[in-house]
């Protein structure tokens, strides 16, 4: 393992871009240029970092040259490398998509700086090796998201933004309470150090179980797990489509990552309780998500409930805490980030062209946009996990793990959820593209080349990911190992290679 400044670029680049744009004033075109350059640079830096992690192991940066556990560390392991790279790719295409969709007024009032500050917090949460600084980075991306969800001042945005704000303020306070409890037990905030201390913990397990429940409440709220998903369908429906795509693809996944990381490092002494509760909540989330995906024909709402299904499936994998389950969880996590962003952008394209949100009000769009129609169909197959798309590999390992651990019902629910996902998306495809054209709408005369480019490109990325799944197996295996064998994550404290 090596001390390296490279991991800091995932935080420095978006933050510096945001600050630069603030000094530019209300000038959308320069903001577009800076955002595009910064997101492209993040992709390059993330690819280099991933290669170095694969070749040499985790890259560690000690802030102020204070070694862990006394100082703050940035731990860029394979999990962080995959998540940061995926975030950079999604950011790049959403920035391009925003040129023709977010609107001049929102661009003028610092839309792109807020996006960059949000990415700063997200990447910080993915890479920090300090649990308190995870809280800090949560607050960074939440502050930016409060602006993004209300930017434009539409009534529905203000209503849902207030709800979103209250929910996150409450969960953030519980996060601080959980941190205080954890520090009182371990005397440390460094995640690797906490793992080492708790691996030999022989104290009161009830205390650790209570702390686990507090952290689960916090992160389940962020991720949208049952029953703490109540805020998500409304809040994620309110802002413009690029913001929804960012939220749906990235924000919920930060909560999923936080659950996977903390429940693999900290809360392994009473897995018969903590991880079974996690599994139960994941299965209930899948069921509720399936009901919502079937019940609605509003395209945004259907995809939002599909977020819940995916979150549940990923958490099922991580709750198993074995090689197959965590490997499947990582595959499906990366896949879902990409394909959810792609689906939201495709749905946004349909809405911008037709002016309609409900699939029942559209029809015959395949005659006008055959490429977008078949791209939507492929995205639906990928979302459902049809081989050879990447969702298949994730669900395959998750189901295999569930059967191996005698969780037959969990395996069946995950398999059946694939049918529901496929039905919910194909139903939209049939109604919108193949259904009889309605007479109560006409296509809006807008520029859409960048909308189409961004949406189709993300689907292509998903296809490439699926076709490369075997080649990428060693990378994902390295990522999964840090969950089912947490000592791999904490080895940098002792200098173990």
FILUM-186500 format. One record per residue (C-alpha): x, y, z. Coordinates in nm, 4 decimals, m for minus. Layout:
<atoms>
          x          y          z
          X          Y          Z
...
</atoms>
This chain:
<atoms>
          x          y          z
     0.0000     0.0000     0.0000
     0.1206     0.3470    m0.0770
     0.0607     0.7002     0.0335
    m0.0697     0.8838    m0.2701
    m0.2199     1.2215    m0.3492
    m0.4095     1.0846    m0.6507
    m0.7215     0.9806    m0.4523
    m0.7721     1.3414    m0.3493
    m0.8382     1.4397    m0.7123
    m1.1858     1.2859    m0.6913
    m1.2642     1.5473    m0.4251
    m1.0414     1.8351    m0.5396
    m1.1504     1.8423    m0.9057
    m1.5273     1.8900    m0.8557
    m1.4746     2.1247    m0.5610
    m1.2279     2.3419    m0.7541
    m1.4617     2.3462    m1.0554
    m1.7512     2.4580    m0.8345
    m1.5480     2.7374    m0.6760
    m1.4208     2.8576    m1.0150
    m1.7757     2.8764    m1.1500
    m1.8919     3.0754    m0.8476
    m1.6330     3.3405    m0.9303
    m1.7485     3.3444    m1.2915
    m2.0874     3.4794    m1.1906
    m2.4127     3.4060    m1.3736
    m2.2578     3.2924    m1.7021
    m2.4043     2.9583    m1.8176
    m2.1756     2.8982    m2.1160
    m1.8487     2.9182    m1.9165
    m2.0171     2.7046    m1.6503
    m2.0922     2.4402    m1.9132
    m1.7326     2.4398    m2.0337
    m1.5821     2.4119    m1.6851
    m1.8266     2.1362    m1.5840
    m1.7560     1.9323    m1.8966
    m1.3782     1.9640    m1.8596
    m1.3907     1.8812    m1.4865
    m1.6120     1.5733    m1.5340
    m1.3938     1.4457    m1.8214
    m1.0824     1.4994    m1.6085
    m1.2480     1.3040    m1.3271
    m1.3011     1.0090    m1.5605
    m0.9328     1.0093    m1.6615
    m0.8111     1.0437    m1.3014
    m1.0529     0.7703    m1.1869
    m0.9326     0.5273    m1.4556
    m0.5689     0.5861    m1.3584
    m0.6537     0.5431    m0.9901
    m0.8444     0.2199    m1.0557
    m0.5475     0.0791    m1.2480
    m0.3073     0.1685    m0.9667
    m0.5350     0.0136    m0.7037
    m0.5594    m0.3053    m0.9102
    m0.1821    m0.3231    m0.9504
    m0.0630    m0.2070    m0.6078
    m0.3557    m0.2204    m0.3664
    m0.5388     0.0644    m0.1903
    m0.4043     0.4176    m0.2239
    m0.3923     0.5973     0.1101
    m0.3665     0.9724     0.1627
    m0.2919     1.0998     0.5134
    m0.4252     1.4512     0.5626
    m0.1611     1.6815     0.7107
     0.0822     1.3841     0.7221
    m0.0847     1.2599     1.0393
    m0.0904     0.8822     1.0131
    m0.4070     0.6901     1.0935
    m0.5765     0.6379     1.3305
    m0.4782     0.9790     1.4757
    m0.5146     1.1752     1.1528
    m0.7750     1.1801     0.8787
    m0.7157     0.9368     0.5943
    m0.8584     0.8977     0.2473
    m0.8756     0.5266     0.1621
    m0.9038     0.4618    m0.2093
    m0.9652     0.0868    m0.2282
    m1.1236    m0.0987    m0.5190
    m1.4770    m0.0273    m0.3923
    m1.4064     0.3465    m0.3882
    m1.2299     0.3255    m0.7254
    m1.5312     0.1623    m0.8939
    m1.7829     0.3966    m0.7329
    m1.5870     0.7133    m0.8133
    m1.5301     0.6073    m1.1754
    m1.8989     0.5252    m1.2202
    m1.9951     0.8586    m1.0618
    m1.7618     1.0451    m1.2996
    m1.9062     0.8719    m1.6066
    m2.2642     0.9451    m1.5006
    m2.1757     1.3061    m1.4164
    m2.0182     1.3637    m1.7590
    m2.3261     1.2548    m1.9522
    m2.5730     1.4284    m1.7199
    m2.3786     1.7545    m1.7594
    m2.4084     1.7239    m2.1385
    m2.7761     1.6297    m2.1049
    m2.8329     1.9404    m1.8932
    m2.7301     2.1731    m2.1758
    m3.0680     2.1203    m2.3467
    m3.2879     2.0256    m2.0533
    m3.2209     2.2158    m1.7307
    m3.3148     2.5593    m1.8644
    m3.1259     2.8865    m1.8903
    m3.2636     3.0327    m1.5652
    m3.1447     2.7367    m1.3562
    m2.8082     2.7405    m1.5322
    m2.7744     3.1094    m1.4539
    m2.8438     3.0558    m1.0847
    m2.5495     2.8241    m1.0235
    m2.6901     2.4864    m1.1242
    m2.3524     2.3521    m1.2375
    m2.1582     2.4661    m0.9264
    m2.4170     2.2964    m0.7047
    m2.3827     1.9761    m0.9064
    m2.0063     1.9869    m0.8605
    m2.0351     2.0490    m0.4866
    m2.2761     1.7573    m0.4591
    m2.0282     1.5314    m0.6402
    m1.7566     1.6528    m0.4017
    m1.9595     1.5253    m0.1077
    m2.0502     1.1984    m0.2785
    m1.6899     1.1175    m0.3723
    m1.5766     1.2190    m0.0250
    m1.8250     0.9777     0.1325
    m1.7041     0.6984    m0.0971
    m1.3353     0.7523    m0.0176
    m1.3089     0.8732     0.3405
    m1.1517     0.6419     0.5940
    m1.2980     0.8371     0.8858
    m1.6581     0.7804     0.9958
    m1.7001     1.1383     1.1236
    m1.5848     1.2749     0.7901
    m1.8389     1.0510     0.6223
    m2.0943     1.2555     0.8164
    m1.9236     1.5768     0.7000
    m1.9303     1.4690     0.3350
    m2.2944     1.3628     0.3741
    m2.3713     1.7173     0.4812
    m2.1754     1.8601     0.1879
    m2.3762     1.6737    m0.0752
    m2.7010     1.7257     0.1143
    m2.6503     2.1037     0.1252
    m2.5986     2.1076    m0.2504
    m2.8968     1.8773    m0.3035
    m3.1225     2.1143    m0.1050
    m3.0416     2.3839    m0.3604
    m3.0846     2.1526    m0.6590
    m3.4198     2.0133    m0.5490
    m3.5681     2.3636    m0.5076
    m3.3863     2.5422    m0.7924
    m3.6593     2.6935    m1.0082
    m3.9008     2.7691    m0.7225
    m4.1945     2.5713    m0.8567
    m4.4527     2.5041    m0.5863
    m4.4095     2.1267    m0.5990
    m4.0315     2.1673    m0.5678
    m4.0641     2.3845    m0.2579
    m4.3143     2.1447    m0.0975
    m4.1114     1.8327    m0.1636
    m3.7859     2.0145    m0.0944
    m3.9049     2.1056     0.2538
    m3.9988     1.7436     0.3231
    m3.6625     1.6274     0.1884
    m3.4860     1.8835     0.4090
    m3.6701     1.7824     0.7282
    m3.6132     1.4104     0.6731
    m3.2415     1.4579     0.6171
    m3.1975     1.6954     0.9110
    m3.3550     1.4365     1.1406
    m3.1425     1.1524     1.0031
    m2.8268     1.3668     1.0275
    m2.8929     1.4263     1.3951
    m2.9262     1.0525     1.4508
    m2.6009     1.0088     1.2587
    m2.4272     1.2289     1.5175
    m2.5864     1.0313     1.7997
    m2.4627     0.7066     1.6458
    m2.1133     0.8521     1.6100
    m2.1111     0.9545     1.9758
    m2.2166     0.6050     2.0862
    m1.9573     0.4426     1.8613
    m1.6788     0.6694     1.9854
    m1.7731     0.6000     2.3479
    m1.7242     0.2269     2.2840
    m1.4140     0.2323     2.0623
    m1.2419     0.5638     2.1350
    m1.1772     0.6085     1.7630
    m1.3340     0.7528     1.4494
    m1.1011     0.5910     1.1953
    m1.3017     0.3144     1.0305
    m1.0117     0.0714     0.9972
    m0.9118     0.1271     1.3605
    m1.2705     0.0750     1.4734
    m1.2810    m0.2523     1.2790
    m0.9609    m0.3744     1.4473
    m1.0876    m0.2843     1.7943
    m1.4335    m0.4332     1.7447
    m1.2934    m0.7563     1.5985
    m1.1646    m0.8305     1.9518
    m1.4597    m0.6731     2.1304
    m1.5837    m0.8774     2.4269
    m1.8084    m0.6161     2.5849
    m2.1844    m0.5818     2.5913
    m2.3204    m0.6915     2.2512
    m2.6519    m0.5184     2.3238
    m2.4766    m0.1805     2.3093
    m2.3301    m0.2585     1.9669
    m2.6693    m0.3814     1.8476
    m2.8299    m0.0516     1.9540
    m2.5573     0.1413     1.7697
    m2.6180    m0.0761     1.4632
    m2.9885     0.0059     1.4723
    m2.9127     0.3807     1.4926
    m2.6783     0.3631     1.1937
    m2.9279     0.1502     1.0038
    m3.1982     0.4122     1.0626
    m2.9694     0.6840     0.9270
    m2.8455     0.5033     0.6192
    m3.1759     0.3324     0.5419
    m3.3322     0.6784     0.5273
    m3.0667     0.7909     0.2791
    m3.1008     0.4735     0.0709
    m3.4809     0.4596     0.0721
    m3.5175     0.1256     0.2508
    m3.8572     0.0190     0.3862
    m4.0224     0.1725     0.5858
    m3.8106     0.4890     0.5520
    m3.8705     0.5342     0.1796
    m4.1862     0.7467     0.2264
    m4.0113     1.0706     0.1259
    m3.8538     0.9405    m0.1928
    m4.1364     0.9033    m0.4510
    m4.2506     1.2616    m0.4036
    m3.9128     1.4295    m0.3514
    m3.7466     1.2565    m0.6463
    m4.0418     1.3447    m0.8704
    m4.0261     1.7196    m0.8154
    m3.7018     1.8570    m0.9663
    m3.6026     1.8635    m1.3364
    m3.4936     1.5389    m1.4975
    m3.1138     1.5866    m1.4810
    m3.1431     1.6441    m1.1053
    m3.3687     1.3391    m1.0683
    m3.1128     1.1322    m1.2599
    m2.8331     1.2504    m1.0295
    m3.0379     1.1798    m0.7184
    m3.1677     0.8428    m0.8347
    m2.8362     0.7145    m0.9647
    m2.6055     0.8497    m0.6939
    m2.7640     0.9729    m0.3697
    m2.9463     0.6521    m0.2782
    m2.6301     0.4554    m0.3597
    m2.4314     0.6542    m0.1039
    m2.6728     0.5225     0.1574
    m2.6330     0.1683     0.0223
    m2.2531     0.2008     0.0315
    m2.2624     0.3334     0.3882
    m2.4738     0.0363     0.5006
    m2.2424    m0.2124     0.3293
    m1.9274    m0.0491     0.4665
    m2.0359    m0.0027     0.8277
    m2.2161    m0.3363     0.8596
    m1.9085    m0.5182     0.7281
    m1.6548    m0.3277     0.9396
    m1.8359    m0.2520     1.2655
    m2.1394    m0.4705     1.3248
    m2.0274    m0.8294     1.2778
    m2.0435    m0.9534     1.6368
    m2.4191    m1.0172     1.6317
    m2.4867    m1.0924     1.2656
    m2.7664    m1.3300     1.3592
    m2.9679    m1.0222     1.4524
    m2.8289    m0.7176     1.2703
    m2.7872    m0.8744     0.9268
    m3.1144    m1.0640     0.9489
    m3.2940    m0.7353     1.0173
    m3.1082    m0.5889     0.7206
    m3.2221    m0.8791     0.5027
    m3.5835    m0.8446     0.6168
    m3.5916    m0.4712     0.5406
    m3.4326    m0.5355     0.2012
    m3.6998    m0.7915     0.1093
    m3.9816    m0.5618     0.2238
    m3.8262    m0.2825     0.0167
    m3.8285    m0.5070    m0.2910
    m4.1941    m0.5985    m0.2359
    m4.3081    m0.2381    m0.1863
    m4.1028    m0.1286    m0.4861
    m4.2649    m0.3981    m0.7008
    m4.6133    m0.2876    m0.5950
    m4.5347     0.0751    m0.6796
    m4.3755    m0.0109    m1.0143
    m4.6878    m0.2015    m1.1195
    m4.9419     0.0408    m0.9735
    m4.8356     0.3544    m1.1629
    m4.8121     0.4535    m1.5272
    m4.6354     0.7851    m1.4603
    m4.2934     0.7163    m1.6110
    m4.0851     0.8973    m1.3495
    m4.2717     0.7291    m1.0652
    m4.2237     0.3830    m1.2161
    m3.8480     0.4320    m1.2413
    m3.8360     0.5760    m0.8870
    m4.0025     0.2628    m0.7480
    m3.7550     0.0587    m0.9500
    m3.4838     0.2378    m0.7510
    m3.6338     0.0832    m0.4385
    m3.6335    m0.2629    m0.5957
    m3.2666    m0.2282    m0.6876
    m3.1704    m0.0978    m0.3423
    m3.3422    m0.3979    m0.1867
    m3.1674    m0.6443    m0.4187
    m2.8249    m0.4913    m0.3491
    m2.8796    m0.4980     0.0278
    m2.9876    m0.8637     0.0073
    m2.6450    m0.9391    m0.1380
    m2.4530    m0.7416     0.1229
    m2.6608    m0.8826     0.4095
    m2.5272    m1.2304     0.3262
    m2.1717    m1.1059     0.3914
    m2.0112    m1.3920     0.1997
    m1.8003    m1.3896    m0.1215
    m2.0908    m1.4569    m0.3584
    m2.3340    m1.2160    m0.1953
    m2.0933    m0.9230    m0.1733
    m1.9636    m0.9888    m0.5258
    m2.3200    m0.9828    m0.6557
    m2.3938    m0.6713    m0.4522
    m2.0977    m0.4873    m0.6068
    m2.1859    m0.5962    m0.9615
    m2.5469    m0.4899    m0.9174
    m2.4576    m0.1640    m0.7414
    m2.2410    m0.0402    m1.0296
    m2.4870    m0.1695    m1.2892
    m2.7819     0.0024    m1.1268
    m2.6064     0.3378    m1.0969
    m2.5436     0.3394    m1.4716
    m2.8745     0.2010    m1.5945
    m3.0906     0.4119    m1.3601
    m2.9221     0.7268    m1.4851
    m2.9757     0.6076    m1.8431
    m3.3441     0.5303    m1.7844
    m3.4132     0.8664    m1.6240
    m3.2466     1.0410    m1.9167
    m3.4522     0.8346    m2.1627
    m3.7730     0.9116    m1.9749
    m3.6692     1.2766    m1.9692
    m3.6224     1.2704    m2.3463
    m3.9760     1.1350    m2.3866
    m4.1209     1.3991    m2.1543
    m3.9350     1.6882    m2.3190
    m4.0502     1.5771    m2.6649
    m4.4135     1.5008    m2.5776
    m4.4845     1.7197    m2.2749
    m4.6447     1.4177    m2.1053
    m4.5440     1.2315    m1.7897
    m4.7970     0.9488    m1.8080
    m4.7318     0.6620    m2.0487
    m5.1077     0.6308    m2.1041
    m5.1120     0.9729    m2.2733
    m4.8507     0.8890    m2.5379
    m4.8239     0.6408    m2.8218
    m4.6653     0.5717    m3.1573
    m4.3354     0.7392    m3.0712
    m4.1394     0.4619    m3.2428
    m4.2312     0.6164    m3.5786
    m4.0506     0.9369    m3.4853
    m3.7660     0.8046    m3.2702
    m3.6879     0.4385    m3.3477
    m3.3332     0.4574    m3.2082
    m3.4539     0.5989    m2.8772
    m3.7330     0.3412    m2.8656
    m3.5035     0.0427    m2.9066
    m3.2499     0.1991    m2.6706
    m3.5259     0.2230    m2.4088
    m3.6136    m0.1423    m2.4694
    m3.2502    m0.2510    m2.4255
    m3.2254    m0.0413    m2.1090
    m3.5327    m0.2213    m1.9751
    m3.3774    m0.5605    m2.0444
    m3.0578    m0.4512    m1.8709
    m3.2505    m0.3188    m1.5708
    m3.4340    m0.6507    m1.5335
    m3.1105    m0.8482    m1.5456
    m3.1625    m1.0300    m1.8749
    m2.8329    m1.1856    m1.9924
    m2.5841    m1.0781    m2.1180
    m2.6557    m0.7416    m1.9564
    m2.4735    m0.6605    m1.6302
    m2.7771    m0.6888    m1.4034
    m2.7794    m1.0624    m1.4737
    m2.4385    m1.1242    m1.3180
    m2.5210    m0.9329    m1.0016
    m2.8501    m1.1116    m0.9451
    m2.6942    m1.4482    m1.0301
    m2.4405    m1.4210    m0.7483
    m2.6939    m1.2738    m0.5052
    m2.9447    m1.5546    m0.5681
    m2.6689    m1.8168    m0.5461
    m2.5599    m1.6720    m0.2109
    m2.9185    m1.6680    m0.0806
    m2.9660    m2.0348    m0.1677
    m2.6297    m2.1291    m0.0128
    m2.7302    m1.9539     0.3105
    m3.0719    m2.1269     0.3131
    m3.2607    m1.8049     0.2454
    m3.4819    m1.9641    m0.0165
    m3.7630    m1.7098     0.0170
    m3.5169    m1.4245    m0.0312
    m3.3823    m1.5870    m0.3477
    m3.7334    m1.6355    m0.4851
    m3.8311    m1.2733    m0.4105
    m3.5195    m1.1458    m0.5908
    m3.5968    m1.3658    m0.8925
    m3.9624    m1.2636    m0.9046
    m3.8670    m0.8974    m0.8757
    m3.6860    m0.9328    m1.2085
    m4.0145    m1.0223    m1.3751
    m4.1865    m0.7223    m1.2174
    m3.9066    m0.4898    m1.3276
    m3.9216    m0.6255    m1.6805
    m4.3002    m0.5924    m1.6906
    m4.3005    m0.2357    m1.5542
    m4.0456    m0.1077    m1.8076
    m4.1684    m0.3050    m2.1094
    m4.5205    m0.1805    m2.0349
    m4.3929     0.1775    m2.0693
    m4.2111     0.0827    m2.3886
    m4.5238    m0.0684    m2.5432
    m4.7537     0.2178    m2.4413
    m4.5159     0.4968    m2.5405
    m4.3514     0.3605    m2.8525
    m4.5822     0.0892    m2.9906
    m4.9190     0.2011    m2.8647
    m5.1634     0.3857    m3.0834
    m5.0691     0.7522    m3.1131
    m5.2884     0.9768    m2.8990
    m5.4443     1.2865    m3.0511
    m5.4158     1.5058    m2.7420
    m5.0466     1.5831    m2.7788
    m4.7931     1.6862    m3.0375
    m4.4166     1.6628    m3.0347
    m4.2447     1.9699    m2.8968
    m4.0094     2.1356    m3.1418
    m3.6917     2.1303    m2.9323
    m3.3256     2.0567    m2.9843
    m3.2558     1.7100    m2.8558
    m2.9240     1.5918    m3.0032
    m2.7434     1.6222    m2.6680
    m3.0365     1.4595    m2.4855
    m3.0233     1.1610    m2.7201
    m2.6430     1.1426    m2.7117
    m2.6227     1.1325    m2.3326
    m2.9036     0.8788    m2.2871
    m2.7873     0.6417    m2.5625
    m2.4241     0.6666    m2.4497
    m2.5076     0.5562    m2.0957
    m2.6984     0.2549    m2.2301
    m2.3947     0.1694    m2.4448
    m2.1757     0.1936    m2.1340
    m2.4125    m0.0507    m1.9624
    m2.3910    m0.2930    m2.2563
    m2.0104    m0.2761    m2.2595
    m2.0106    m0.3390    m1.8849
    m2.2251    m0.6487    m1.9333
    m2.0176    m0.7890    m2.2170
    m1.6990    m0.7258    m2.0162
    m1.8281    m0.8820    m1.6947
    m1.5957    m1.1840    m1.7137
    m1.2909    m0.9687    m1.7836
    m1.3845    m0.7381    m1.4958
    m1.4366    m1.0270    m1.2517
    m1.0934    m0.9901    m1.0776
    m1.1641    m0.6221    m1.0156
    m1.5042    m0.6875    m0.8615
    m1.3681    m0.9811    m0.6639
    m1.1058    m0.7475    m0.5143
    m1.3823    m0.5009    m0.4250
    m1.6042    m0.7670    m0.2674
    m1.3188    m0.8965    m0.0533
    m1.3120    m0.5769     0.1532
    m1.6675    m0.6544     0.2667
    m1.6595    m1.0262     0.3499
    m1.3006    m1.0013     0.4824
    m1.2867    m0.6540     0.6412
    m0.9289    m0.7035     0.7605
    m0.8299    m0.6402     0.3973
    m0.9653    m0.2874     0.4393
    m0.7891    m0.2222     0.7714
    m0.4494    m0.3688     0.6805
    m0.3039    m0.0277     0.5983
    m0.3009     0.0523     0.9713
    m0.0358    m0.2158     1.0289
     0.1393    m0.1771     0.6964
     0.0331    m0.5217     0.5760
     0.0508    m0.5526     0.1967
</atoms>
